[in-house]
């Protein structure tokens, strides 16, 4: 996540997160922003760790694509 002083970057990241599906946004935020491990994310969202991993992979790919394009 951007430093608190970079408001434009924070707005850009927030905009991209809003474009993700709720399922992808949830795993991305919990794993990469909040720093939770995959097992904890799986328990919180009541999905398997395999599902967490696949959603996280797709979410990161979508985020990168949107960021670059």
C-alpha positions in Angstrom: 0.0 0.0 0.0 1.2 3.5 -0.7 2.5 5.7 2.0 -0.1 7.9 3.7 1.3 11.1 2.2 0.7 10.0 -1.4 -3.0 10.7 -1.8 -3.1 10.3 -5.5 -1.4 6.9 -5.4 -3.8 5.8 -2.6 -6.8 6.9 -4.7 -5.5 5.0 -7.7 -5.0 1.8 -5.7 -8.4 2.2 -4.1 -10.0 2.7 -7.6 -8.3 -0.5 -8.9 -9.4 -2.5 -5.8 -13.0 -1.3 -6.4 -12.9 -2.7 -9.9 -12.1 -6.2 -8.7 -15.0 -8.6 -8.0 -15.9 -8.7 -4.3 -14.4 -12.2 -4.0 -11.1 -11.2 -5.5 -10.9 -7.9 -3.6 -11.6 -9.7 -0.3 -8.7 -12.2 -0.7 -6.3 -9.6 -2.0 -7.0 -7.1 0.8 -6.9 -9.8 3.5 -3.7 -11.4 2.2 -1.7 -8.5 0.8 -2.9 -5.5 2.7 -3.8 -7.0 6.1 -1.0 -9.6 5.9 -3.1 -12.6 7.0 -2.0 -16.0 6.0 -3.9 -18.1 3.5 -5.4 -20.4 6.3 -6.8 -17.4 8.2 -8.2 -15.9 5.0 -9.8 -19.2 4.2 -11.4 -19.4 7.7 -12.6 -15.9 7.6 -14.2 -16.2 4.1 -15.3 -19.8 4.8 -13.6 -21.1 1.6 -10.9 -23.7 1.1 -7.2 -22.6 1.1 -7.1 -23.8 -2.6 -9.9 -21.4 -3.4 -8.0 -18.6 -1.6 -4.9 -19.4 -3.6 -6.7 -19.4 -7.0 -8.6 -16.3 -6.2 -5.5 -14.5 -5.0 -3.6 -15.5 -8.2 -6.5 -14.1 -10.4 -6.9 -11.0 -8.2 -3.2 -10.1 -8.4 -3.2 -10.8 -12.2 -6.2 -8.5 -12.7 -4.8 -5.8 -10.5 -1.4 -5.8 -12.3 -3.2 -5.7 -15.7 -5.3 -2.8 -14.7 -2.3 -1.0 -13.1 -0.3 -1.3 -16.3 -3.1 -0.5 -18.7 
